[in-house]
Amino acid sequence: MILIAIRTVILYSLVILALRLMGKREIGQLQPFEFVVILMISDLAAIPSENMGIPLISGIIPILILVILSISLSYLELKSVKARDILNGVPSILVDRGRIVEEELIRNRLPLSDLVEELRMRSIPNIADVEFAILETNGQISVLPKSNKRPVTPEDLKIEPDFEGLPYVLIMDGRIDNKALAISGKNLTWLENELKKKNVQSIEEVFFASLDTTGSLYLQLKDKNLKKSKTKGNGSRKSKKQNKDKE
């Protein structure tokens, strides 16, 4: 039993390492050859973990070979456009200036209802409002509305908005992120003073706090009712235990 657990942990760790080496893309963003590699790795890892008669090395070596092959093909994609087209295919234009390209739908075996559904999900119910709709090599559809149907941007209104960067998350679930606090240019004394201004006596009371680039502190306290329900639950369990002990 212990041997099975050890083999499973080793194979699990190897699969996680293999997926990390292959990159951070989600399943929906994988290219066909990457998706095939993931399927094969999962099968190869399952066989030695289920059958104790198969040596562990028989699953490890093929997995390592597939990872090396996947990384090599990825580098080949970066260097060669022709190799990229062979491995991944080329994007297909499904809608061209408001006109559906029927030949591309047939070639990609994509039902018209799926295209219309995809446009509705992007808040574009009318195909006449679409400049281009492109089926990407990973299977997702990119939609470019016509210029007069796109949302208005500050540039259209000739407005120059202030810079808006990423906020610094200073506190999460009652714990300070000292690294984020240092990067933001603030210190613990400043943070404690800001909390006191908002009548917060302890950092443990804060569920979430962030500081944006304008210097505004967003604060959300922990739910006190949630705490009470937990303490009540613990109290009822203790009383049950005490009653059992008395019996």
C-alpha positions as CSV (number, residue, x, y, z in Angstrom):
1,M,0.0,0.0,0.0
2,I,2.8,2.4,0.9
3,L,4.6,1.5,-2.4
4,I,1.5,2.4,-4.4
5,A,1.2,5.8,-2.6
6,I,4.9,6.5,-3.3
7,R,4.6,5.6,-7.0
8,T,1.5,7.8,-7.3
9,V,3.2,10.8,-5.6
10,I,6.2,10.4,-7.9
11,L,4.1,10.2,-11.1
12,Y,1.9,13.1,-9.9
13,S,4.9,15.3,-9.3
14,L,6.3,14.4,-12.7
15,V,3.1,15.3,-14.5
16,I,2.9,18.6,-12.7
17,L,6.5,19.4,-13.6
18,A,5.9,18.4,-17.2
19,L,2.9,20.7,-17.5
20,R,4.8,23.6,-15.9
21,L,7.6,23.1,-18.4
22,M,5.2,23.2,-21.3
23,G,3.9,26.7,-20.3
24,K,1.0,28.4,-18.5
25,R,-1.7,28.3,-21.2
26,E,-5.2,27.1,-20.4
27,I,-6.7,24.0,-22.0
28,G,-8.8,26.2,-24.4
29,Q,-5.6,28.0,-25.5
30,L,-3.5,24.9,-26.3
31,Q,-2.5,24.1,-29.8
32,P,-3.5,20.6,-31.2
33,F,-0.1,19.0,-30.7
34,E,0.1,20.3,-27.1
35,F,-3.3,18.9,-26.3
36,V,-2.3,15.5,-27.7
37,V,0.8,15.5,-25.5
38,I,-1.2,16.3,-22.4
39,L,-3.6,13.4,-23.2
40,M,-0.7,11.0,-23.7
41,I,1.1,12.1,-20.6
42,S,-2.1,11.5,-18.5
43,D,-2.5,7.9,-19.9
44,L,1.2,7.1,-19.5
45,A,1.1,8.3,-15.8
46,A,-2.0,6.2,-15.1
47,I,-0.7,2.9,-16.3
48,P,2.2,2.4,-13.8
49,S,0.2,3.8,-11.0
50,E,-2.6,1.2,-11.6
51,N,-0.4,-1.8,-12.4
52,M,2.3,-2.6,-9.9
53,G,3.8,-5.1,-12.3
54,I,4.9,-2.3,-14.7
55,P,8.2,-0.7,-13.6
56,L,7.9,3.0,-12.7
57,I,10.7,3.9,-15.2
58,S,8.4,2.6,-18.0
59,G,6.1,5.5,-17.4
60,I,8.7,8.2,-16.5
61,I,10.8,7.8,-19.7
62,P,8.0,8.2,-22.2
63,I,6.6,11.2,-20.3
64,L,10.1,12.9,-20.4
65,I,10.4,12.1,-24.1
66,L,7.0,13.7,-24.8
67,V,7.9,16.8,-22.8
68,I,11.2,17.2,-24.7
69,L,9.3,16.7,-28.0
70,S,6.7,19.3,-27.0
71,I,9.3,21.9,-26.0
72,S,11.3,21.3,-29.2
73,L,8.2,21.8,-31.3
74,S,7.4,25.0,-29.5
75,Y,10.9,26.4,-30.2
76,L,10.5,25.3,-33.8
77,E,7.2,27.3,-34.0
78,L,9.1,30.4,-32.8
79,K,11.8,30.1,-35.5
80,S,9.8,28.9,-38.5
81,V,6.5,30.3,-39.9
82,K,6.1,27.2,-42.2
83,A,6.4,24.8,-39.2
84,R,3.9,26.9,-37.3
85,D,1.4,26.6,-40.1
86,I,1.9,22.9,-40.4
87,L,1.6,22.2,-36.7
88,N,-1.2,24.6,-35.8
89,G,-2.9,25.4,-39.1
90,V,-3.8,29.0,-40.1
91,P,-6.7,31.2,-38.9
92,S,-9.9,31.2,-41.0
93,I,-12.0,34.3,-41.7
94,L,-15.6,33.3,-41.0
95,V,-17.1,36.8,-41.4
96,D,-15.6,39.2,-43.9
97,R,-17.0,42.8,-43.7
98,G,-20.4,41.7,-42.5
99,R,-20.7,38.8,-45.0
100,I,-20.5,35.2,-43.7
101,V,-17.9,33.1,-45.6
102,E,-19.9,29.9,-46.1
103,E,-16.9,28.0,-47.6
104,E,-14.9,28.5,-44.4
105,L,-17.7,27.3,-42.2
106,I,-18.0,24.1,-44.2
107,R,-14.2,23.6,-44.3
108,N,-13.9,24.0,-40.5
109,R,-17.1,22.0,-39.9
110,L,-18.5,24.8,-37.8
111,P,-22.3,25.1,-37.7
112,L,-23.8,28.5,-38.4
113,S,-25.7,28.3,-35.1
114,D,-22.4,28.1,-33.2
115,L,-21.1,31.2,-34.9
116,V,-24.3,33.2,-34.2
117,E,-24.1,32.0,-30.5
118,E,-20.5,33.1,-30.2
119,L,-21.5,36.6,-31.5
120,R,-24.4,36.8,-29.1
121,M,-22.0,35.9,-26.2
122,R,-19.9,38.9,-27.2
123,S,-23.0,41.2,-27.2
124,I,-23.1,41.4,-31.0
125,P,-26.5,40.0,-32.0
126,N,-26.4,41.4,-35.6
127,I,-23.8,39.9,-38.0
128,A,-24.1,43.1,-40.1
129,D,-22.2,44.9,-37.3
130,V,-19.2,42.6,-37.6
131,E,-16.2,43.7,-39.6
132,F,-14.3,40.4,-39.2
133,A,-14.8,37.2,-37.3
134,I,-11.8,34.9,-37.3
135,L,-11.5,31.3,-36.2
136,E,-8.1,31.1,-34.5
137,T,-5.8,28.1,-34.5
138,N,-6.7,27.2,-30.9
139,G,-10.4,27.0,-31.8
140,Q,-11.5,30.4,-30.3
141,I,-13.3,33.0,-32.4
142,S,-12.0,36.6,-32.5
143,V,-14.6,39.2,-33.3
144,L,-13.8,42.7,-34.6
145,P,-17.0,44.9,-34.7
146,K,-17.3,47.6,-37.4
147,S,-15.7,50.9,-36.4
148,N,-19.1,52.7,-35.9
149,K,-20.3,49.9,-33.6
150,R,-17.3,49.7,-31.3
151,P,-17.5,51.2,-27.8
152,V,-16.3,54.8,-27.5
153,T,-12.8,55.2,-26.1
154,P,-11.1,58.2,-24.4
155,E,-9.0,58.6,-27.5
156,D,-12.2,59.0,-29.6
157,L,-13.3,61.8,-27.3
158,K,-9.8,63.3,-27.3
159,I,-9.4,62.8,-23.5
160,E,-6.1,61.9,-21.9
161,P,-6.9,59.9,-18.8
162,D,-4.5,59.6,-15.9
163,F,-2.3,56.5,-15.6
164,E,-4.2,53.7,-13.9
165,G,-1.9,50.8,-12.8
166,L,-2.4,47.6,-10.8
167,P,-3.4,48.1,-7.2
168,Y,-1.2,46.7,-4.4
169,V,-2.9,44.0,-2.3
170,L,-1.7,44.9,1.2
171,I,-3.9,42.6,3.4
172,M,-5.5,39.3,2.6
173,D,-7.6,37.5,5.2
174,G,-6.0,39.3,8.1
175,R,-2.4,38.9,6.9
176,I,-0.1,41.7,5.6
177,D,1.8,41.2,2.4
178,N,5.1,42.9,3.5
179,K,6.5,42.7,-0.1
180,A,3.5,44.6,-1.6
181,L,3.6,47.1,1.2
182,A,7.3,47.8,0.5
183,I,6.8,48.1,-3.3
184,S,3.9,50.6,-2.7
185,G,6.3,52.9,-0.9
186,K,4.3,52.7,2.4
187,N,5.2,51.2,5.8
188,L,3.4,49.4,8.6
189,T,3.0,52.6,10.6
190,W,1.2,54.3,7.7
191,L,-1.1,51.2,7.3
192,E,-2.0,51.1,11.0
193,N,-2.8,54.8,11.0
194,E,-5.0,54.4,8.0
195,L,-6.9,51.5,9.6
196,K,-7.4,53.6,12.8
197,K,-8.9,56.4,10.7
198,K,-11.5,53.9,9.6
199,N,-12.1,52.7,13.2
200,V,-10.3,49.4,12.6
201,Q,-8.3,48.4,15.7
202,S,-6.6,45.3,14.5
203,I,-5.2,44.0,11.2
204,E,-6.8,40.6,11.9
205,E,-10.2,42.3,11.4
206,V,-9.4,43.1,7.8
207,F,-10.5,40.6,5.1
208,F,-9.0,42.5,2.1
209,A,-7.2,45.8,1.6
210,S,-5.6,47.2,-1.5
211,L,-3.9,50.5,-2.5
212,D,-4.4,51.9,-6.0
213,T,-2.1,54.2,-7.9
214,T,-4.0,57.3,-6.8
215,G,-3.3,56.5,-3.1
216,S,-6.8,55.4,-2.3
217,L,-7.1,52.5,0.2
218,Y,-9.9,50.0,-0.4
219,L,-10.9,48.1,2.7
220,Q,-13.3,45.3,3.5
221,L,-13.7,43.9,7.0
222,K,-14.3,40.3,7.9
223,D,-17.9,39.2,8.2
224,K,-18.6,39.2,12.0
225,N,-21.8,37.0,11.5
226,L,-19.6,34.4,9.9
227,K,-17.3,34.4,12.9
228,K,-20.2,34.1,15.3
229,S,-21.6,31.1,13.4
230,K,-18.2,29.4,13.6
231,T,-17.9,30.0,17.3
232,K,-21.4,28.7,17.8
233,G,-20.6,25.6,15.9
234,N,-17.5,25.0,17.9
235,G,-19.4,25.7,21.1
236,S,-22.1,23.1,20.3
237,R,-19.5,20.5,19.4
238,K,-17.8,21.1,22.8
239,S,-21.0,20.8,24.7
240,K,-21.8,17.6,22.9
241,K,-18.4,16.2,23.8
242,Q,-18.9,17.3,27.5
243,N,-22.3,15.6,27.6
244,K,-20.8,12.4,26.2
245,D,-18.0,12.6,28.8
246,K,-20.6,13.0,31.6
247,E,-22.5,9.9,30.3
